[in-house]
Amino acid sequence: MSKRTNKNISRRKALQSGILLTLGGLSSTVIASEISTFPSTQKIKKDLPFRISLNTSTLIYYKLAVDQQIEMVAKAGFDGIELWMRDIMAYLDKGGTAKELRLLLETNGLLLENIIGFSKWCSDIEEERDEAIVQLTKEMKIISEMGGKFIAAPVQGISSIDPAKYGEYAKRYRRILELGESTGVTPIIELWGMGALNKVADCAQIAIASGHPNARILLDFYHVYRGGNSWDTVDILNGAILPVIHMNDYPASPAREALKDGDRVLPGEGVCDYNKIIPKLYKAGFRGGFSVELFNKGYWESMDANTMLKESFENSYKVISDAMNS
């Protein structure tokens, strides 16, 4: 049995046993940033046809400022980063500028893959949709100044998809796509396995029906599985225009229908069939970024931020490399 396998089994036991500390009682020594030596990843990444990136949800518990996030993610060897708009706004509110963040990204060699934001652009309430346009206009301007080109657009404001309203949803999506034309920032309609828009087919229908050439879909390994979707037909999509896919894994237990965001695990530590899925995405034209997105309390309680980054990169590199060589 390999050292990697032993480590994975030990971690699963720890996560499942409930012996880890609660969030409220977490020792300050875990939160504290430690100096770590990361592997020299800049060379080995070049043999992959994809970027390995990080969604900073993975670091959310450590309460790092956005400039710290950028520097640490770059140091860990990632190609790109997905930042949260609320972290960016906190930085700006303290006197920072979007141009400073752009320079920091460029200096550290990180591609700004996408921004995570939340607006009720698809609400059934017209006033909420109008408010979303105001919000997105502001956010897209900031993203553009940072050198970004995409913002996530999960369906907010509705609790379920009404099949009779596909045309209306498409019009709402087209509205924010047109808003993005003036800023160069494209909203990517996002699949949520537990949300209203939990079917890949529904995402595709709304995106196609929008009739807009910039329509894009944001997939996620966990959310595809959690929503009861199949990867067998994912190659129907044009992978070449998908800029980023969220990278994570999911355990065999609890059952799919009972899974929550916090149940996501590091790539390779669950049951996701990467050896089947990643080559299929490659054949469908995908060459974008696999961006690690986790919300696992057990990891936060047992690892400092640097270790979390190291594990995220190494696990992702391994599963992607193994899948492309399978």
C-alpha positions in Angstrom: 0.0 0.0 0.0 1.4 3.4 -1.0 2.1 6.3 1.3 -0.5 8.3 -0.5 -3.1 5.6 0.1 -2.2 5.3 3.8 -2.6 9.1 4.1 -5.9 9.1 2.4 -7.3 6.3 4.5 -6.1 8.0 7.7 -7.7 11.3 6.7 -11.0 9.6 5.9 -11.0 8.0 9.3 -10.3 11.3 10.9 -13.1 13.1 9.0 -15.6 10.3 9.7 -14.8 9.8 13.3 -15.9 13.2 14.5 -12.8 13.6 16.7 -11.7 16.8 15.0 -12.3 20.1 16.8 -15.4 22.1 16.2 -15.1 25.3 14.2 -15.6 27.4 17.3 -12.9 25.6 19.3 -10.3 25.6 16.6 -6.8 26.2 18.0 -5.2 29.4 16.8 -2.1 27.4 15.8 -4.1 25.8 13.0 -5.3 29.2 11.7 -1.9 30.7 11.8 -0.1 30.8 8.5 3.1 28.7 8.5 6.1 28.8 6.3 6.1 25.7 4.1 8.2 24.4 1.3 6.2 23.7 -1.8 7.2 21.3 -4.5 8.7 22.8 -7.7 5.6 22.6 -9.7 6.2 25.1 -12.5 8.0 22.5 -14.7 5.8 19.5 -14.1 2.6 21.3 -14.9 3.7 21.9 -18.5 2.9 18.2 -19.3 -0.8 18.8 -18.6 -3.2 20.2 -21.2 -5.1 22.0 -18.5 -4.5 24.6 -15.8 -4.6 23.7 -12.2 -6.3 26.6 -10.3 -7.8 27.3 -6.9 -11.2 28.7 -5.9 -10.5 30.6 -2.7 -13.6 29.1 -1.1 -11.0 26.4 -0.2 -9.3 29.1 2.0 -12.4 30.8 3.3 -12.0 29.6 6.9 -8.5 31.1 7.3 -9.9 34.6 6.8 -7.0 35.7 4.6 -7.1 39.1 2.8 -7.4 38.8 -1.0 -3.8 40.0 -1.6 -2.6 37.3 0.8 -4.7 34.7 -1.1 -3.1 35.6 -4.4 0.4 35.4 -3.1 -0.1 32.1 -1.3 -1.9 30.5 -4.2 0.9 31.5 -6.5 3.6 30.2 -4.2 1.8 26.9 -4.0 2.3 26.5 -7.8 -1.2 27.0 -9.2 -1.8 28.5 -12.6 -4.9 30.4 -11.9 -7.3 31.6 -9.2 -11.0 32.2 -8.6 -11.6 35.0 -6.2 -14.7 35.9 -4.3 -16.2 39.3 -4.9 -16.8 39.9 -1.2 -13.1 39.5 -0.5 -12.3 41.9 -3.3 -14.8 44.4 -2.0 -13.3 44.2 1.5 -9.9 45.0 0.0 -11.3 47.9 -1.9 -13.1 49.2 1.2 -9.8 49.4 3.0 -8.3 51.6 0.3 -6.9 49.1 -2.1 -7.6 49.3 -5.8 -8.5 46.9 -8.6 -5.4 47.9 -10.5 -3.2 46.9 -7.6 -4.8 43.5 -7.5 -4.3 43.2 -11.3 -0.6 44.0 -10.9 -0.3 41.5 -8.0 -1.9 38.8 -10.2 0.4 39.5 -13.1 3.5 39.7 -10.9 2.7 36.3 -9.4 1.9 34.8 -12.8 -1.7 33.9 -11.9 -4.6 33.9 -14.4 -7.8 35.3 -12.9 -10.0 32.4 -13.9 -13.3 33.7 -12.7 -15.0 35.7 -9.9 -17.5 34.2 -7.5 -20.4 36.6 -7.1 -24.0 36.3 -6.2 -26.8 38.3 -7.7 -30.5 37.6 -8.2 -30.4 38.0 -12.0 -32.9 35.2 -12.5 -35.4 36.2 -9.8 -39.1 36.1 -10.7 -39.3 39.5 -9.1 -38.6 42.2 -11.6 -37.3 44.7 -8.9 -34.7 42.1 -7.8 -33.6 41.5 -11.4 -33.1 45.2 -11.8 -31.1 45.4 -8.6 -29.0 42.6 -9.9 -28.2 44.6 -13.0 -26.9 47.5 -10.9 -24.8 45.1 -8.8 -23.4 43.2 -11.8 -22.6 46.5 -13.6 -20.4 47.5 -10.6 -18.8 44.1 -10.2 -18.1 43.6 -13.9 -16.3 47.0 -14.0 -14.1 45.9 -11.1 -13.4 42.5 -12.6 -12.4 44.2 -15.9 -10.0 46.5 -14.1 -8.5 43.4 -12.5 -8.0 41.8 -15.9 -10.7 39.2 -15.4 -13.1 38.0 -18.1 -15.7 35.9 -16.2 -18.1 36.0 -13.3 -20.0 33.0 -12.0 -23.8 33.4 -12.4 -25.6 30.8 -10.2 -29.4 31.0 -10.3 -30.5 33.1 -7.4 -34.0 34.2 -6.5 -35.9 31.1 -7.5 -36.3 27.8 -5.6 -36.9 25.5 -8.6 -36.9 25.5 -12.4 -40.3 25.8 -14.1 -40.1 23.9 -17.4 -42.7 26.3 -18.8 -40.4 29.2 -18.3 -37.3 28.1 -20.1 -37.7 30.9 -22.6 -38.0 33.5 -19.8 -34.9 32.2 -18.0 -33.0 32.4 -21.3 -34.1 36.1 -21.7 -32.9 36.8 -18.2 -29.6 35.2 -18.9 -29.2 37.0 -22.2 -29.8 40.3 -20.4 -26.7 39.8 -18.2 -24.7 38.5 -21.2 -25.5 41.7 -23.0 -24.5 43.7 -19.9 -21.1 41.9 -20.1 -20.5 43.1 -23.7 -19.6 46.6 -22.6 -17.2 45.4 -19.9 -15.7 42.3 -21.5 -16.8 40.2 -18.6 -18.9 37.2 -19.3 -21.4 35.7 -16.7 -21.1 31.9 -16.7 -24.4 30.2 -15.8 -23.5 27.9 -12.9 -24.8 24.4 -12.1 -25.7 23.8 -8.4 -26.5 20.2 -7.4 -28.7 21.3 -4.5 -30.1 24.4 -6.1 -32.8 25.2 -8.6 -30.6 24.7 -11.6 -29.2 21.3 -10.8 -29.4 19.6 -14.2 -26.8 20.0 -16.9 -29.5 19.7 -19.5 -31.3 22.7 -18.0 -28.1 24.7 -18.1 -27.6 23.8 -21.7 -31.1 24.6 -22.7 -31.1 28.0 -21.1 -27.6 28.9 -22.5 -28.6 27.7 -26.0 -31.9 29.5 -25.9 -30.3 32.7 -24.9 -29.1 33.0 -28.5 -26.0 34.8 -27.3 -22.6 33.8 -28.6 -20.9 34.4 -25.2 -23.2 31.9 -23.3 -21.1 29.6 -21.1 -21.7 26.9 -18.5 -19.8 26.4 -15.2 -19.6 22.7 -14.3 -18.4 21.1 -11.0 -17.5 17.5 -10.4 -19.5 17.4 -7.1 -22.5 19.4 -8.4 -22.8 17.2 -11.5 -23.0 14.1 -9.3 -25.1 15.7 -6.5 -27.7 16.8 -9.1 -28.1 13.3 -10.4 -26.5 14.0 -13.8 -24.5 11.7 -15.9 -21.1 12.4 -17.4 -21.8 9.9 -20.2 -23.1 12.7 -22.5 -20.9 15.6 -21.4 -19.0 15.4 -24.7 -22.2 16.8 -26.4 -21.1 20.1 -24.9 -18.3 22.1 -26.6 -15.6 21.8 -24.0 -13.4 24.2 -25.9 -15.5 27.2 -24.7 -15.7 26.2 -21.1 -13.2 28.4 -19.3 -13.1 26.6 -16.0 -14.5 23.6 -14.2 -14.7 23.3 -10.4 -12.5 20.4 -9.1 -13.4 18.3 -6.1 -14.3 14.8 -5.2 -17.2 13.2 -3.2 -17.4 10.2 -0.8 -19.4 7.1 -1.3 -21.3 7.8 1.9 -23.6 9.5 2.7 -25.9 8.8 -0.3 -25.8 11.3 -3.2 -29.1 12.9 -2.2 -27.9 13.6 1.3 -24.5 15.1 0.4 -23.8 18.7 1.4 -21.2 21.2 0.3 -19.0 20.4 3.3 -18.9 16.7 2.3 -16.7 17.5 -0.7 -13.2 16.0 -0.4 -9.9 16.5 -2.1 -9.5 15.1 -5.6 -8.6 11.4 -5.4 -9.9 11.0 -1.9 -13.5 10.1 -3.0 -15.1 7.9 -5.6 -15.3 10.2 -8.6 -14.2 8.4 -11.8 -11.7 10.9 -13.1 -10.1 8.3 -15.4 -13.3 8.2 -17.3 -14.4 11.9 -17.0 -11.2 13.9 -17.6 -10.3 12.1 -20.9 -13.9 12.6 -22.1 -13.7 16.3 -21.3 -10.4 16.5 -23.1 -11.9 14.8 -26.2 -14.8 17.3 -26.0 -12.2 20.1 -26.4 -11.8 21.3 -22.8 -8.4 22.9 -22.2 -9.4 25.3 -19.4 -8.7 25.4 -15.7 -9.6 22.7 -13.1 -10.2 24.9 -10.1 -10.2 23.2 -6.6 -13.3 24.2 -4.7 -13.8 22.8 -1.2 -15.8 23.7 2.0 -14.6 20.8 4.1 -14.5 21.7 7.8 -12.5 18.6 8.6 -9.6 19.8 6.4 -9.7 23.3 7.8 -9.5 21.9 11.4 -6.6 19.6 10.6 -4.5 21.7 8.2 -3.1 25.2 8.1 -3.7 27.3 4.9 -0.3 26.4 3.3 -0.9 22.6 3.9 -4.4 22.9 2.4 -2.9 24.5 -0.7 -0.2 22.0 -1.0 -2.6 19.0 -0.7 -5.0 20.7 -3.2 -2.4 21.1 -5.8 -0.7 17.8 -5.4 -3.9 15.8 -5.3 -5.2 17.6 -8.4 -2.0 17.1 -10.3 -2.0 13.4 -9.5 -5.6 12.7 -10.5 -5.4 14.7 -13.7 -2.0 13.2 -14.7 -3.2 9.7 -13.9 -6.5 10.2 -15.9 -4.7 11.5 -19.0 -2.3 8.5 -18.8 -4.9 5.9 -18.1 
